């Protein structure tokens, strides 16, 4: 039997450009402080400037999920993002931002005594703060079945696709950036919006 395939391309749109000249993929872990630093710069500084300069239509930012296994709680965090994207992908970028804002609540020192279900509950509350219905999000984050490894059903399938995608691209470190399908190792989490603009402007203003 053929394996299930995603019905849309992998990745969560941070911007919605119908015909971008440049596609920027941000491979990130929401439990990674360096990913947070990059996401904050891109989402809160770079994108507003590109919008102001009416260049945003030329570039598509995609967020790619990379749960890092040495952060055990990271998988639960990415489960929640997959669940949110299933409910309403238009709100998911805001949800990612809000999880990043509360990232330290899920670091080892604060999460070590929490169960998987308790972590999901905390993530559902953040979902409510991001415009999602908490009960709907919680329902997707409820373990299926009464025995075995049924996981979260459709949510688990979406996470499997996301993990397969970043593995096939050879992504290990977070954050990792690809531009138009090519890894760009010089892009740093320490970059300001000015360095991002210096990188992107020649590509999105050509012609």
C-alpha positions as CSV (number, residue, x, y, z in Angstrom):
1,X,0.0,0.0,0.0
2,X,1.3,3.5,-0.9
3,X,2.3,5.6,2.0
4,X,0.4,8.8,2.8
5,X,1.8,12.0,1.3
6,X,1.3,15.5,2.5
7,X,-1.4,17.4,0.6
8,X,0.5,20.6,0.6
9,X,4.3,21.4,0.5
10,X,6.1,21.0,3.9
11,X,6.6,24.2,5.9
12,X,4.6,26.9,7.6
13,X,4.3,30.2,5.7
14,X,5.5,33.1,7.7
15,X,4.7,35.4,4.8
16,X,2.2,34.7,2.0
17,X,3.8,35.7,-1.3
18,X,1.9,34.3,-4.4
19,X,4.9,34.3,-6.7
20,X,8.1,35.0,-4.8
21,X,11.5,35.4,-6.4
22,X,13.2,34.1,-3.3
23,X,12.1,31.4,-0.8
24,X,13.8,31.5,2.6
25,X,13.4,28.4,4.7
26,X,14.1,28.7,8.5
27,X,14.8,25.3,10.0
28,X,14.3,25.8,13.7
29,X,13.6,24.2,17.0
30,X,11.2,26.2,19.3
31,X,13.3,24.9,22.3
32,X,16.5,26.3,20.9
33,X,17.5,29.9,22.1
34,X,19.4,30.6,18.9
35,X,16.3,29.7,16.8
36,X,14.3,32.2,18.9
37,X,16.8,34.9,18.3
38,X,16.7,34.4,14.6
39,X,12.9,34.1,14.5
40,X,12.4,37.3,16.5
41,X,14.7,39.2,14.1
42,X,13.0,37.9,11.0
43,X,9.4,38.1,12.2
44,X,9.5,41.3,14.2
45,X,12.2,43.4,12.4
46,X,13.0,42.2,8.9
47,X,9.5,41.4,7.6
48,X,8.0,44.7,8.7
49,X,10.8,46.5,6.9
50,X,10.2,44.5,3.7
51,X,6.5,45.3,4.0
52,X,7.2,49.0,4.4
53,X,9.5,48.9,1.3
54,X,6.8,46.9,-0.6
55,X,9.3,44.1,-1.2
56,X,7.6,41.5,0.8
57,X,5.8,40.1,-2.2
58,X,9.1,39.1,-3.7
59,X,10.1,36.8,-0.8
60,X,8.5,33.9,0.9
61,X,9.6,32.9,4.4
62,X,8.9,29.3,5.4
63,X,9.3,27.9,8.9
64,X,10.5,24.3,9.0
65,X,10.0,22.2,12.1
66,X,13.2,20.6,13.6
67,X,12.5,19.0,17.0
68,X,15.9,18.3,18.5
69,X,15.9,15.0,20.4
70,X,18.3,16.1,23.1
71,X,15.5,18.5,24.2
72,X,13.0,15.7,25.1
73,X,10.2,18.3,25.5
74,X,10.8,19.7,22.1
75,X,8.9,16.9,20.4
76,X,5.8,17.9,22.4
77,X,6.3,21.6,21.5
78,X,6.5,20.7,17.8
79,X,3.4,18.4,18.1
80,X,1.5,21.5,19.3
81,X,2.7,23.5,16.3
82,X,1.6,20.8,13.9
83,X,-1.8,20.6,15.7
84,X,-2.2,24.4,15.4
85,X,-1.3,24.3,11.7
86,X,-4.0,21.7,11.1
87,X,-6.6,23.9,12.9
88,X,-5.7,27.2,11.3
89,X,-2.3,27.6,9.5
90,X,-2.9,31.4,9.2
91,X,-2.4,31.8,13.0
92,X,0.5,29.4,13.3
93,X,3.3,32.0,12.8
94,X,1.9,34.0,15.8
95,X,1.6,30.7,17.8
96,X,5.3,30.0,17.0
97,X,6.2,33.5,18.1
98,X,4.3,33.1,21.4
99,X,5.9,29.7,22.1
100,X,9.3,31.2,21.5
101,X,8.4,34.0,23.9
102,X,7.6,31.4,26.7
103,X,10.5,29.2,25.6
104,X,12.2,29.2,29.0
105,X,9.1,27.6,30.6
106,X,10.0,24.5,28.6
107,X,13.7,24.4,29.3
108,X,15.1,21.4,31.2
109,X,15.2,23.0,34.6
110,X,11.4,23.9,34.4
111,X,10.1,21.0,32.5
112,X,12.0,18.1,34.1
113,X,9.1,17.2,36.4
114,X,6.3,17.7,33.9
115,X,4.5,14.9,32.2
116,X,3.9,14.8,28.5
117,X,0.2,15.7,29.1
118,X,1.1,18.6,31.4
119,X,3.4,20.0,28.7
120,X,0.6,19.8,26.1
121,X,-1.7,21.6,28.6
122,X,0.7,24.5,28.9
123,X,1.0,24.6,25.1
124,X,-2.7,24.6,24.7
125,X,-2.9,27.7,26.9
126,X,-0.4,29.5,24.7
127,X,-2.6,28.5,21.8
128,X,-5.5,30.2,23.4
129,X,-3.4,33.3,23.7
130,X,-2.6,33.0,20.0
131,X,-6.3,33.0,18.9
132,X,-6.9,29.2,18.9
133,X,-9.8,27.5,20.7
134,X,-8.1,25.7,23.6
135,X,-10.5,22.8,23.6
136,X,-10.0,22.2,19.9
137,X,-6.2,22.3,20.2
138,X,-6.3,20.1,23.3
139,X,-8.4,17.5,21.5
140,X,-5.7,17.2,18.8
141,X,-3.1,16.9,21.5
142,X,-4.9,14.0,23.1
143,X,-3.2,10.6,22.8
144,X,-5.1,8.2,20.6
145,X,-6.0,4.6,21.6
146,X,-5.6,2.9,25.0
147,X,-2.5,0.9,24.4
148,X,0.6,0.8,22.1
149,X,2.1,3.7,20.3
150,X,-0.8,5.3,18.5
151,X,0.5,8.8,19.3
152,X,-1.6,11.8,18.2
153,X,-2.9,10.4,15.0
154,X,-2.9,13.0,12.2
155,X,-0.7,15.4,14.3
156,X,1.9,12.7,14.6
157,X,1.8,12.1,10.8
158,X,2.4,15.8,10.1
159,X,5.4,15.8,12.5
160,X,6.7,12.7,10.7
161,X,6.6,14.5,7.4
162,X,8.3,17.5,8.8
163,X,11.1,15.4,10.4
164,X,11.6,13.4,7.2
165,X,11.9,16.6,5.2
166,X,14.6,18.1,7.4
167,X,16.5,14.8,7.5
168,X,16.4,14.6,3.7
169,X,17.8,18.1,3.5
170,X,20.7,17.1,5.9
171,X,19.7,19.6,8.6
172,X,21.3,19.0,12.0
173,X,22.1,22.3,13.6
174,X,19.3,24.8,14.5
175,X,18.8,27.3,13.2
176,X,19.8,26.4,9.6
177,X,18.7,28.6,6.6
178,X,18.1,27.6,3.0
179,X,17.6,30.2,0.3
180,X,16.0,28.9,-2.9
181,X,16.8,25.4,-1.9
182,X,20.5,25.9,-1.1
183,X,21.9,25.9,2.4
184,X,23.4,29.3,3.4
185,X,25.8,28.5,6.2
186,X,26.9,32.1,6.7
187,X,23.5,33.2,7.9
188,X,23.8,33.5,11.6
189,X,21.3,33.7,14.5
190,X,23.2,36.8,15.6
191,X,22.4,38.7,12.4
192,X,20.4,41.9,12.7
193,X,17.8,42.8,10.1
194,X,20.5,44.9,8.4
195,X,22.6,41.9,7.6
196,X,19.5,40.0,6.4
197,X,18.6,42.9,4.1
198,X,22.2,43.0,2.7
199,X,21.8,39.3,1.9
200,X,18.3,39.4,0.4
201,X,18.0,42.8,-1.3
202,X,20.1,42.1,-4.4
203,X,18.0,39.0,-5.0
204,X,14.5,40.5,-4.4
205,X,15.1,43.8,-6.2
206,X,16.8,42.5,-9.4
207,X,15.3,43.6,-12.7
